Amino acid sequence: MTTFSVLFVCMGNICRSPTAHGVFRHKLVAAGLADRIRVDSAGTHNYHPGSPPDERSAHHAARRGYDLSDLRARQITEDDLARHDLILVMDWDNLALVQDICPEAHQRKVRRLTEFCLQHDSPVVPDPYYGGAGGFDQVLDLVEDACEGLLRHVQRVA
């Protein structure tokens, strides 16, 4: 039975948010919490509806043992804002865009993913889309760290 729900949000839902979705889902399975915590991802823009994650994101994730192959891009909806307990954005632009569409009653749910980092000190997960391979590894480093902190958080609150 699902008791808690997390939504990861980036711009197009093909790089950072599906990476976070896949990493966190993997951590939940390993912790035996997959049946209690729901995970989803979305984008602030509808650039790639129905598309799989960027090949570079999927490749780098797979090298670390994460499968993103079943994930498909979609845009965040009003229903998402009500349905999820935490809405975790990747950067300042995503934060502003989600806060702009989010009703006051749900604003408290909207946070940056990197707030949960245990090791890294980065305010955002930078967009790797226009950069090289190193950007995708940096995303994974930040996301893995933040998802470990997030796992600890949901174990306390869910």
N, C-alpha and C positions, 0 to 999 in steps of 0.2 A: 504494500500500500504506500503510495507516494504521500509524503508529509511535507515536502519542501521542494521548491522549484527555482532553478537558476537559469537565467537567460544571459548569454554572452552577446555583445553587440559591437560591431565595427562598421565601417562604411559600406562595403559591398557584400559582406558575408561570404567571401571566398578565401581570405587569408587568415587573419587574426582570430576572428570569432569561431570559425570552424576548428581551428587549431585548439583553442581553449576548450571548445565543446568536446573534441576527441580526447584531449589530455585529461580533462576532469572526469569524463565518463569512464576512462580507463582506471583512474584512481578510485572512483566509486566502486567499480567491480572488484578491484583488488581489496578494498576495505569491507566488502560485503554489504554495501549500502545502495547498490544499483536499484533495488526495488523500493527504496524509500525516498530517494532524491531524483527529481526529474531534471534533465539537462536539455537545453535547446540553444539555438543561436539564430541571429538575424542581423540584417544590415539597416543602417539609417537610410540608405538609398536603394532603389530598385534597379540597379545596374545589371545584375546577372540572375534574374529570377529562374529558378530551377536548375542552375548550373552547379556542377560539382566544385569542390574546392580547387583553387589554383593548383596546377600540377606541381609547382615548386613547393607549395605548402604540404601537399599530400606526400611528396617524395621525402622531404626533410622529416615530417612526422613519422612516416613509415620506418625511416632509418633508426628512430628511437622507440619503435614498437607501438605506435599509435595508428589506428586505422580510421581514415576519414572518408572512405569510399562511399558510404551510405548517405552522407550529408549533402544537402542541396540548399543553394542560396535562396533567401527570401527576405522580404522587407519587414521590419517591425510593425506591429499592428496595435491598435488601441487595446484589443483583448490581451495582448502580451503584457501591457502595463498593469492590468488588473490581476492577471493569472499568476504571474511569477512573484516569488518572494524576494528575490534579488535580481537586479538588472545591472550587469557589470559591463561597463564600456571600456574601450581600449585607449582612448585618448581624449584630449580636451574638446576637440570638435564633436566627437561622438557624444560626449557628456552634454555639451550645449544643445545639440540637436534633440537628444532624448529628453532633456529637461524641458525644452520648448513644447514638446507634444504631450508631456506627461501631466495628468491632472494632479493638483495639489495633494490629494489624498494618497498618491503613490510616489511622490517625490522622494520620500525617505528610502525607497528601495533602490534608487539609482546611485551607483557608486563606481569608482574606477577599479578595475581588476587589480591593478598594482598596489592598491591599499592592503592587499592580503599577502604581499611578498614577505618572505621571511629572511632572505639573504640579499636580494638586490634592492637598490635604492633608486628606483626610476619612477617618475610620476606617471608615465604612460608606457604602453606597448606600441613602439613606433611601427608605422606602416611599411612593410618590406616590398610592396608591389613594384616599385620602380627601381629598386636597388638590386644588389647581387645576392649571392648565396648566403653571405654572412648575415644579412638581415633576417633571413628565415631561421637561422640558428639562434640569433639574438631573441627573436620572438619566442622560440621554444624555450630558451633559458628562462626568460621572464615568466612565461605562461606556466611552465612546470613549477617554478618557485611559488608563484601566486596561487596556483591550484592546490599546492600542498597546504598553504595557509588557509585557503578557502575550505579545504577538507576538514581541517581542525575546527574552523568556525562552524560549519554545518553540523559537525558531530556534537557541538555544544548546544546549538539552537534548534536542530530538527528533531 
